[in-house]
Amino acid sequence: MGITPQELELLMHEVEQEDPIDFADLPFDEQELRQLVATHLCEMADALESFSEEDRRLTLLAVAAKLVLENLVLHVQLLRRHGLPLNEQTAALLSRLRRGDGDDPG
């Protein structure tokens, strides 16, 4: 892939400026976690080099979708565990899913 783990870490940091990650009281160093993730993703991207462009795109989309779903589930579980209300965006998404129109973009 055309990016190093260090460059990916910098991009991750830039994205976090808009949407910070709450590491709370995790017993891990935030920078070390970023390094671990950046290295893993660069290794995964390198492994996809033999894939066609379309297969690479589909694989990365599937991985991103899985991570977003996992993040949503963990977020809702955390809010429920602490008896906190869902934010407006999450509540609207879950409401759409309950109605069965989860594929409706608007």
C-alpha positions in Angstrom: 0.0 0.0 0.0 1.2 3.6 -0.5 1.0 4.6 3.1 3.2 3.8 6.1 1.8 3.1 9.6 3.2 6.4 10.7 1.4 8.3 8.0 -1.8 6.5 8.8 -1.4 7.4 12.5 -1.2 11.1 11.4 -4.3 10.7 9.4 -6.1 9.0 12.3 -5.1 11.9 14.5 -6.4 14.4 12.0 -9.8 12.6 11.9 -9.9 12.5 15.7 -9.7 16.3 15.8 -13.2 16.4 14.3 -14.5 13.3 16.2 -12.4 12.6 19.3 -12.1 9.2 20.8 -12.9 8.8 24.5 -10.3 6.4 25.8 -11.7 7.0 29.3 -9.7 5.0 31.8 -8.4 2.3 29.6 -5.1 0.9 31.0 -3.4 1.4 27.6 -1.4 4.3 26.1 -3.5 6.0 23.4 -0.5 6.4 21.1 0.4 2.8 21.4 -3.1 1.8 20.5 -3.0 4.0 17.5 0.3 2.5 16.4 -1.1 -1.0 16.9 -4.1 -0.3 14.8 -2.2 1.6 12.1 0.3 -1.2 11.7 -2.4 -3.8 11.6 -4.4 -1.9 8.9 -1.3 -1.3 6.8 -0.5 -5.1 7.0 -4.1 -5.9 6.0 -3.9 -3.4 3.1 -0.6 -5.0 1.9 -2.2 -8.4 2.0 -5.0 -7.1 -0.3 -2.5 -6.0 -3.0 -3.0 -9.2 -5.0 -6.8 -8.5 -5.1 -8.5 -6.8 -8.0 -9.4 -3.2 -7.4 -13.0 -4.1 -7.1 -12.3 -6.9 -4.6 -10.1 -4.6 -2.6 -12.8 -1.9 -2.5 -15.4 -4.4 -1.5 -13.2 -6.0 1.2 -12.4 -2.6 2.7 -16.1 -1.6 2.6 -17.0 -4.8 4.4 -14.4 -4.2 7.1 -15.5 -0.6 7.5 -19.2 -1.7 7.8 -18.3 -4.3 10.4 -16.4 -1.8 12.4 -19.2 0.8 12.3 -21.8 -1.9 13.3 -19.5 -3.0 16.2 -19.0 0.6 17.3 -22.8 1.2 17.2 -23.5 -1.9 19.2 -20.9 -1.1 21.8 -22.1 2.5 22.0 -25.7 1.5 22.6 -24.7 -1.2 25.2 -22.6 1.4 27.1 -25.5 3.9 27.1 -27.9 1.3 28.3 -25.6 0.0 31.0 -25.3 3.5 32.4 -29.0 4.3 31.9 -28.3 7.2 29.5 -30.5 8.2 26.6 -29.5 7.6 23.0 -28.3 10.6 21.1 -30.7 11.8 18.4 -28.8 10.3 15.5 -28.5 6.8 17.1 -32.2 6.9 18.2 -33.3 7.8 14.6 -31.2 5.1 13.1 -32.6 2.4 15.5 -36.1 3.7 14.9 -35.7 3.3 11.2 -34.4 -0.3 11.7 -37.4 -1.1 13.9 -39.8 0.1 11.2 -38.0 -2.1 8.7 -36.9 0.8 6.4 -33.2 0.5 7.2 -32.4 0.7 3.5 -34.1 4.1 3.2 -31.3 6.7 2.7 -33.5 9.6 3.8 
